[in-house]
Amino acid sequence: MAEFGDFISALGEFGLYQKLLVLFLSLPLLLNPFQMIGQVFMVVDVPHYCDTSWILAIGPNLTEEEQLNLTLPRDADGAYEQCYMYSPVDWDLGSIMTYGLNATEKCSNGWVYPSAQPPSLLTEFDLVCDRKDLNDISQSIYMVGLLLGAMIFGPLSDRVGRQPIFLISILLQGLFSVGVAFVPHFYVYMAFRCVVGASVSGILITAVLISHCFFAIGQMILAGLSYGIRNWRLLEIAGSAPVFALFFYIWVLPESARWLVTKGRIEEAKKVLQKAASINKRTIPPALLEQVAVMTWGTACCLQRLPSALGFAGSLVYYGLSLNVTSFGLDIYLTQLAFGVVELAARYSCIFLLQWFGRKKTQAVVLLLSGLMCLIIICIPEDQPVATTVLAIIGKFTATASFSTSYVYTAELFPTVIRQTGVGLCSMSARVAGIMAPLIRLLGQYHRAIPMAIFGSAPVVGGLLCFLLPETRGTDLVDDIGVATPQLRWVSGAMNLRKKKSKVLPTCFPVLCKLVPVEPSLLCFTAIKNRQ
């Protein structure tokens, strides 16, 4: 019986069909950085103080400076307090100016912001003082959506197919992300963002490594978009509405041929294979096509825990650095642009690093480096923003490489019949880290070093644990959980020798991560064959 890899070779291992498929899967990721990180630019801190217009009732001719001087206390540096005001009294203006006010209280009538400031999430929903933590909490709510999406869309992709879940996720993202721009209350905003997070997760679990490069390009676009559009509602629309341009996917995006085979839909799988061969101007021999057979369905009874732990560590430091872009001391838009550039370099370099050095060494080294960068940042004085930003950029590079590597590793550990479920489960651990990252940032109010210490320690531990994992470079994709051992492919001229299959169920399912690792249609795995 022919294996699926033989069909890939017959129809052209990375021809026009596969390239178009990768492009279609990658386009939505241009917008995903906006959903993940865009809020950072909608909550930029601005000067503010309590609304003390009560005093204008008894002193309508007071200048703004006189009003503030009479109604606001000053901090240790002599600046007006941003979260406290003097308690209103029933005195006349002369008595207030003569005796002054002493009793203070928290702002009770809202805040006043610079009049020239465009509407932002911070100014429109008063995300300052006691409400300041809602910013980080809302980011965690978004991450909760990512977690729910991994829990829901991963298994659904295995049950109903890759194509419908991908399309549904794009539709949900478009509807709710644009809807965010019209919400009247911040709690409604958080609810919509949760749904957007779930839809983004549905897209990401079907993504491929090359498409991660598009995610990095999207981060650079985000820097320019947020710099040019300061009104948060307009920015939300500009960053979300383009997803509706992908409606044509309904007609052009194919179902996974591998998935169709696992479901026993052989004739449909043959049509997909024949279409791919036709676009690639190749012909699949009829005798080979007739050997397409149903694969056994199984359950993930022995899913690896270590890859999940590595995904958690990599995700924690990745989001920890990404969401701290406003805290490094330099211009946030330039810093975000630099983050996007190094992320693109990291995503692209992963393609080669994984082939040259293998999965285990690459994952271990980039995790250790990302953790060390965060720990070194703790030792840098606050008045050295350039040094802090440089270290953060290096940490972002290695954290991004770790993030992409974990996706590859996960995809290699599971056979086709449960691959999306496995990717979804491992994605869940990464989403838990994403939920925790904004909340960990809140610990900075107790000591500025605490968040970075946590963001740095987790990947260091994860990098050390990585050495316990097996190396999976140079193995073929496993379709059926009945396949027991990695299938190493050795290419010598026209020879294609394979190791024999054992009958014992392994504890992991190493497979060859080709140029495109996760299974979108499973026709876009390229044939990088490694000598063992």
N, C-alpha and C positions, 0 to 999 in steps of 0.2 A: 504494500500500500504506500502510495506517495505521501510525503509529508508536505505541510503547507509551504515550507521554505522552497520546495521544488517549484511550486506555482509562481512564487515571487521571482525566482530566477528566470522562469520561462517567459513571464510577461514584461520583464525589464525591471531591474531592482530599484532604480530611482529615475524613472523616465518622466515624461511630461505629465502623465496622469498623477503620479505621486507628488510632483512639484506643485501642481495646481491644488491638490488636496491639502498640502502643508500650508499653502498660501491662504486657502479658505479658513483653515483652522486657526491661522495666526492673526487674521485681521481683527477679530474681536478683542484680542489682547492689547491692541493699541489703546483701547479705551479703559481697560481694567485698572491701570495705575491711577486713573482719575478717581475711580470708585474707592480704591484702597487708601490713597494718600491725599486726595484732593482736599479733604476737610482741613488738613493742616494749614492750607492757605486761606481758608475761610474763617479761621479763628486766630488771626494774627493779633497780638496784643496791641491795644491803643490806649492813650491816656484817657482816664475816666474819673469821675467823682460823683458823689451822691447828689441827687436832685434836691436842692434846697430852695426851690422857688417859693416856699411858704413865706419867706421873709419879704418877698416883693409885695405882698398884700399890705404890709405896713410901711414899706419903703420902696415904692414903685420907681423912684428915680436913682436907686443905687446902681453903680457901675458893676460890671461882672466881677472885677477884682475886689470891690468892696463887699459884694455879696459872699464871695468865697471866703474872704478874710474873717467875716463875722460868723459864718455858719460851719466852717470846716476846721477841724484840728489839724495840726501839722505833725509829721513823723520826725524821727531823730535827725534826718537830713534836712529838715526845714521845708520839705515839700508837703503839699496837701495830701491828707489821707484819702485813699481811694475807696475804702470800704466803710468808713465811719463818718458821722456828722454830729454836730451838736444837737441835742434834743430841742425840738421846737418849744417855744414858750409864748405866753399871752402878753408879753411886755410890749411897751411902745418902743419905737426905734431908738429914741434917745437913751432909754434905760439900757438897751442892749449894747449901744455903743459906749456907754459910760462904764457899765459893770462887766460886760462880756458874758459869754456863756461857758459853762464848765462841764455839765453832764453830757456824755456822749452816748450814741447808740448806733446800731448798724443801719445802713441805708434802708429806708422804709418806703420811699416813693420812687424807686428806680434810680437810674444813673444818667449822667449827661456825658455825651461823647463829642469829639471834634465835629463841627458842623460840615466840614469838607470831606469827612470820611464816608466812602461809599458803603451802602448797607452790607454788613457781613453777618455771619452766624453769631459772632460775639456781640455785636451791637444790637441786632434785631431781637435776640432771645436772652440778652443780658447774661452771657456766660462769663461772669466776673465774680470776684469775692466768693461768697458761699456757693454760688452756682458754677464756679470755675471747673469743678471736678466733673461736671456733666459732659464736658468736652471729651475727656478720656473715657468716661463711662460709655458715651455714645460710640466711640471707636471700638470698645469691647463688645457692644451690642452688634455692631457690624461683623465683628469676628465670630460672634455667636451664630450669625447668619451663615458665615462660611462653614462653620462646624455642622450646622443643620443641613446645609447643602451637600456636604460630604457624606453625611449619614443617609440622606434621602436619594441623591442622584447617583451615587456609586452603585448601590444594589439595583436601582431602577435601570441603569445602563446595561447591566447584565441580564435583566429580565425582559425589557421591552426594546432594547437596542440602543446603539450609540447615537444614531442620527436624530431620533425624536427628542431625546433628552437634551442634546446639544441645541436643537432649534428652540425647544421650550425655554431653555435657560437664557438664550439670547432675547426671546420675546419678553420674559419676565424682567430682565435687566433693563430693557428699553422702557417698558411701561412704568416701572416703579422708580427708576433713576430720574426720568423726566418728571414724574409725579412729585419727587422730593422738592423740586423747585417751586411748588405751589402749596406746600404745607403751611398751615396757620400756627401750629404749635410745635415746640421742640420735641415733645414726646411722640407726636405723629411722625416727625422727622426720623426719630430713632427707629420706629416701627417699620417705616418704609426702607430705611437703610438695612435693616435686618433681612428683609426680603431680597434686596439688591445683593447682599452678601451671599445669600443662598444661591442666587442665580449665577453669580461669578464663580462660585465653587463648582457648579454644574459645568461651566465652561472649562475651568482649569483641569478637572480630572480627565478631560478628553484632550487636553493640550499635549503638544510635543515639544521636545527640547528646543528645536529651531524657533518655535513660536515664542519661547521665552525671550528671545532676542527682540521680538516685536514689543513685548512687555517693557523692555528697557528703553526702546525708542519712544514708547508711550510716556515714559517718565520724563524724557526730555521735552516732549510736546507739552506735558503738564506744566513744566516750568515756564514756558513761553505763554501758554494759555492763561495761567493764573496771574502772570505779570501784566498781561494786557487787559484782562477782565477782572475788575476788583469787586463788582457787584455779585454777591454770592449766588443769587438766583439765576442771573444770566450765565454765570460761569457753570452752574449745574446743568443748564440746558445745553450749553455749548459742548460740554464734556460727555453728555449722555445721548442726545438726539441722533448723532451719526450712526448709532447702532441699527436704526431702522432702515438704513441703506442696505443692510445685509438680508433683506427679505427674500432676495432671489435664491438664497441657500436652499429654500424649500425644493427647488427644481434641480439644483446642481450637486448638492452634497449627498454622496452615496452612503449606504449602510455598510458596516464592517463585514467584509466577506468571511473573515474568521468567525465572527459572531454568528452569522447566518449558518455556517457549517455546524457550530456547536448546538444550534437550535434545530438542526435537522432540515433546514430549509435549503436543500442542496441545489435545486434548480435556480433559486434566486442568487445563491452564491456563484454559480456558474456564470450567470448573466453579468454579475459585477466583475468577475475575473475577465470575461470576454470583452467587456467594455474597456477595462483598463488596458488590456492587450491591444485593442483596436486604437486607442488614443496614443499608445506608445509605439504603434506601428509594428507590433509583434504578433505572433500567432502561437497559441497554446495547442500543442499536439492533441488531437481528439482522444487518443489513448490515455494521455495524462489527465485530461479533463474528466474522464469517466472514473478516475480513481479518487475523486473527492468523496470523502466518507464522513459520516456523523461522528463527532467526538463525544466522549462520555462527559456528562455533567456531574460535578461533584461539589463538595462544600469545603470551605477553607477551615479545615479542622486543625491545622498546625501553623497558623499565621505567625510570622516572626515578630517578636516583641522589640528586638533591638533596632530594626529599621525605624520603627515608630518613635523610639527614644531619640534617635538621631534626627528625625524630622522635627521633633519637638525642640531640640537644642538649636538646630539651624534656624527654625522659624522664629524662636524667641529673640535671638540676636539680630536677625534680619529686620523684624518689625521694631525692635527696640531702637535700632539706628535710624530706620526710615521715618518713624514718628517723632524722632528727636531733631529733625532737620532745623527747627527754629531755635534750638538750644546750644548750638555750637559757636555762636558769636559773630559769624559772617553773614552777608546778605543771603536770605533764605532762598531766593530765586536762583542765584548763582550756585549755591550749595546743592539745590535740587538738580540743576543742570549737570553738575559734576557727578552727582549720584547716578543720574541716568546714563552718563557716558561710561562710567566704570562698571555699571550693571550690564550694559551692552557688551563690554569687553569680557566681563566674567562669564556671561551666558555663552558667548561665542567660543571662548577659550575652553570651556568645559567639554565641548565636542571633541577637542584634541587631547586634553588632559586625561580624559577617561580612557582614551585609546592608548595613549603613551604609557601612563603610569597605573592604569587599572582603577577600579571603583574604590577599593578599600583605602589605598594610600591617598588618593585624591580627597576622599571624604574626610579622612582623619586629619590631614594637613590643613585643609581650609577651615575646618571647625576649630582646630587649635589656634590658628592665626587670628580668626575673627574674635575668639574669646580673649586672646592676649591683647588685641588692639583696644578692646573695651576696658580691660583692666589697666592698661597704660594710661588711658584717658583720665582715669581717676587721679593720677599723680600730676597731671598738667594743671598749672594755676589757671584760674578763671580769666586772667588778663592776657592769656595767650591763645586767642581764638584761632589763629592760623594753624598752630601746631595741633590743636584739638580737631580742627576740621580735616587736616591731612590724615590724621590717625583714623578719624571716622570714615573717610573715603576709602582708605585701605581696608578697614573693617567691613565696609559695605561691599567691596569687591569680593572678599573671601566669604562673607555671609551669603552673598548671591550665588557664588559658586557652590557653596554647601547646599543651598536650597535646591538648585537645579540637579545637583548630583543625587540628592535624596530621592527626587522624582524618578531618576534613571534606575537607581538601585531598587526602589520599590517595584517598578514595572518588571524588573528582571526576576523578582522573587516569586511571582505568581504565574500560573498557566492562564491561557486565554479564557477558559471557562469561568474563572473567578478573578481575572486580572483587574477589572474595574472595581469590583468589591474590595479587593486588596488595596488598590490605590486609594479608594475612598476611605478605608479604615486608617491607613497611614496618614492620609490627609487630615483625618480627624485629630490626630495627635498634634499635627502642625497648627491646626485651628485653635486647639486648646491653648497653645503657646501664644497664638495671636490674640486670644481673649485676655490672657494674663499680661501681655506686654504693656498696654495702656494703663492697666491698673497698677503695675509695678512702677510706672512713672510717677504715680501719686506719692510714692514713698520718698520722692525727692524733697518733699516739704519738711521731712525730718532730718535728712542729710543728703546733700547733692550726690554723694558717692554711692548711695545704696542702689539706685536703679542700675547704674553701669556695672556695679559689682555682681549683681544677679545676672545681667545680660552677658557678662564675661565668663562667669563661673560655669554656667550650663553648657556652653559649647566646648569648653576645655574638658569637662567630664565626658561629654559625648564623643569628642575626638579620641580620647583614650579608650573608651568602650568600643570604638569602631574597629580596633585591632582584633576584636573577638569575632568579627564577621568573616565569612569566606569571600574569596575573590571570585567574581563572576564574569570577568572579561573573557571573551572568546567562546561563549556558549550560545547555542541556538535557542530561540524562543520555544517554550514548552506550551503545547496546546491543551493537553489532557492531564489531569492530576494523576492519571495512572502511570505517566512517564516518571520514572523514578530518579534518574540521575541527569546531570547536565549533559547536553549533547555538544561536544566540542567539535567545531568544524575546522578541518585542516584542508587547505587548498594547495595542491601541488600540480600545476598544469591543469589537466582536465579531471584530475582525481579528486574525489570528495569522500573522504573516509570519516565514519562516525563511530563513536564508542557505542558499545552495546547497552541496551536499557536494562536496568535492574528491576526486580519486581517488588522492591521494598519502597514504601512511601517515604520520601525524604523529609527533612525538617525545613527545607527551603527549596526554591525552584529557580536556580540561577539560569539566566538566559542571556544571549548576546544582545546588548543594547547597541543597535545599529545607530546610524546618524540621527534617526528620529525615534525616541525610545518608547513613549507610551502609545497605546494602540488606538489611533483615531479610526482608520479603516483597516488597519493592519496590512494595508498594501503599501504604506509609505515607509516601511522599514528598509533602509538601504542595506547594501551588501558589503559592509566593511568586514572582511574576513581576516581574522588574526591567526598568524601562525602560533601554535602552542609549543 
